[in-house]
Amino acid sequence: MKQGIDVVGLYVRDQDEALAFYVDKLGFRVHTDVGNGGYRWLTVQHPEQPSFQLGLFLPGPPVHDEATGQALRAIVAKGAMPPLVLTVADCRAAYARMLALGVEFTQEPVERYGTVDAGFRDPSGNGWKMIQGRG
């Protein structure tokens, strides 16, 4: 049995909207999409990283009360959560492809630290850094 981190979750305002973004615009694929009462467990994977899942979770009942869920969604929408990092082979090419698909960029590709990086947000406000892999 492999050990380690299997799922890291993000709070999203709408799971269907998030699913469309991560699958249609970033190229992820669905790993798990199951409901349990009022709760939906939804995870996606990067096609080149099948051992890791990104959970797209809706804050609110049954895990949080409605007021806490609203507060968490507002915090995410403001871009207050720590950014995630997506490594790509060619940052400028990925930027052009994703921009054409309607991804909201917060930073155009910039050369620094010996590589190229850009910034974007998902529809819920979660921030991402897209960094060109070295070598």
C-alpha positions as CSV (number, residue, x, y, z in Angstrom):
1,M,0.0,0.0,0.0
2,K,1.3,3.4,-1.0
3,Q,1.3,6.1,1.7
4,G,1.3,9.9,1.6
5,I,-1.1,12.7,0.7
6,D,-3.9,11.5,-1.5
7,V,-6.4,14.4,-1.7
8,V,-6.0,18.1,-1.2
9,G,-9.3,20.0,-1.1
10,L,-10.3,23.4,-2.5
11,Y,-13.5,25.2,-1.5
12,V,-15.6,26.2,-4.5
13,R,-18.8,28.2,-4.8
14,D,-20.4,25.7,-7.3
15,Q,-19.2,22.2,-7.9
16,D,-20.5,21.9,-11.4
17,E,-18.9,25.2,-12.4
18,A,-15.6,24.1,-10.8
19,L,-15.8,20.7,-12.5
20,A,-16.3,22.3,-16.0
21,F,-13.3,24.7,-15.3
22,Y,-10.9,22.0,-14.2
23,V,-11.8,19.5,-16.8
24,D,-12.6,21.7,-19.9
25,K,-10.0,24.5,-19.3
26,L,-7.2,22.9,-17.4
27,G,-7.4,19.4,-18.8
28,F,-7.9,17.5,-15.5
29,R,-10.1,14.4,-15.4
30,V,-12.8,13.3,-13.0
31,H,-11.6,10.8,-10.4
32,T,-14.6,10.5,-8.1
33,D,-18.0,12.1,-8.2
34,V,-20.4,10.6,-5.6
35,G,-23.2,11.9,-3.4
36,N,-23.9,10.9,0.2
37,G,-27.1,12.6,1.3
38,G,-26.6,16.3,0.9
39,Y,-22.8,16.0,0.5
40,R,-21.0,15.5,-2.9
41,W,-17.4,14.1,-2.9
42,L,-15.9,15.4,-6.1
43,T,-12.3,15.0,-7.0
44,V,-10.2,15.6,-10.2
45,Q,-6.7,14.6,-11.3
46,H,-4.1,16.0,-13.5
47,P,-3.6,13.4,-16.3
48,E,0.1,13.1,-15.6
49,Q,-0.3,12.8,-11.9
50,P,-2.8,10.0,-11.2
51,S,-1.8,9.3,-7.6
52,F,-3.0,12.8,-6.5
53,Q,-6.5,14.1,-6.3
54,L,-7.8,17.7,-6.1
55,G,-11.0,17.8,-4.1
56,L,-13.6,20.4,-5.3
57,F,-15.7,20.8,-2.1
58,L,-18.6,23.1,-1.4
59,P,-18.4,24.7,2.1
60,G,-21.6,24.5,4.0
61,P,-24.0,21.8,5.3
62,P,-23.5,19.0,6.3
63,V,-19.8,19.8,7.1
64,H,-20.3,23.5,8.1
65,D,-23.4,25.5,9.1
66,E,-24.8,27.7,6.4
67,A,-23.3,30.9,7.9
68,T,-19.8,29.4,8.0
69,G,-20.2,28.1,4.5
70,Q,-21.1,31.6,3.3
71,A,-18.1,33.1,5.1
72,L,-15.8,30.6,3.6
73,R,-17.1,31.2,0.1
74,A,-16.6,34.9,0.5
75,I,-13.0,34.4,1.7
76,V,-12.2,32.2,-1.3
77,A,-13.9,34.7,-3.7
78,K,-11.6,37.5,-2.4
79,G,-8.5,35.4,-3.4
80,A,-7.5,35.1,0.3
81,M,-6.5,31.4,0.1
82,P,-2.9,30.4,-0.5
83,P,-2.2,29.9,-4.2
84,L,-1.7,26.5,-5.7
85,V,1.0,25.7,-8.2
86,L,0.6,24.1,-11.6
87,T,3.8,23.0,-13.5
88,V,3.7,23.2,-17.3
89,A,6.2,22.4,-20.1
90,D,5.7,25.8,-21.8
91,C,4.2,28.6,-19.7
92,R,3.6,31.0,-22.6
93,A,1.9,28.3,-24.8
94,A,-0.3,27.2,-21.8
95,Y,-1.2,30.9,-21.1
96,A,-2.3,31.4,-24.8
97,R,-4.3,28.2,-24.8
98,M,-6.0,28.9,-21.5
99,L,-6.6,32.6,-22.2
100,A,-8.4,31.5,-25.4
101,L,-10.6,29.2,-23.3
102,G,-11.6,32.1,-21.1
103,V,-9.4,31.6,-18.0
104,E,-9.1,34.7,-15.9
105,F,-5.4,35.6,-15.6
106,T,-4.1,37.8,-12.8
107,Q,-0.5,37.9,-14.2
108,E,0.8,37.5,-17.7
109,P,3.8,35.2,-18.2
110,V,7.0,36.8,-16.7
111,E,10.6,35.5,-16.8
112,R,12.1,35.3,-13.3
113,Y,14.1,33.0,-11.1
114,G,15.3,31.1,-14.2
115,T,11.9,30.2,-15.4
116,V,8.6,31.7,-16.6
117,D,5.4,32.0,-14.5
118,A,1.9,33.4,-14.8
119,G,-1.0,33.7,-12.4
120,F,-4.7,32.8,-12.8
121,R,-7.9,32.2,-10.8
122,D,-10.6,29.6,-10.9
123,P,-14.2,30.7,-11.1
124,S,-14.5,30.5,-7.3
125,G,-11.5,32.8,-6.7
126,N,-8.8,30.3,-5.9
127,G,-5.4,31.6,-7.0
128,W,-3.0,29.5,-9.1
129,K,0.7,30.1,-10.1
130,M,1.5,28.4,-13.4
131,I,5.2,27.8,-13.6
132,Q,7.3,26.5,-16.5
133,G,9.1,23.3,-15.4
134,R,12.9,23.4,-15.5
135,G,14.8,21.1,-17.8
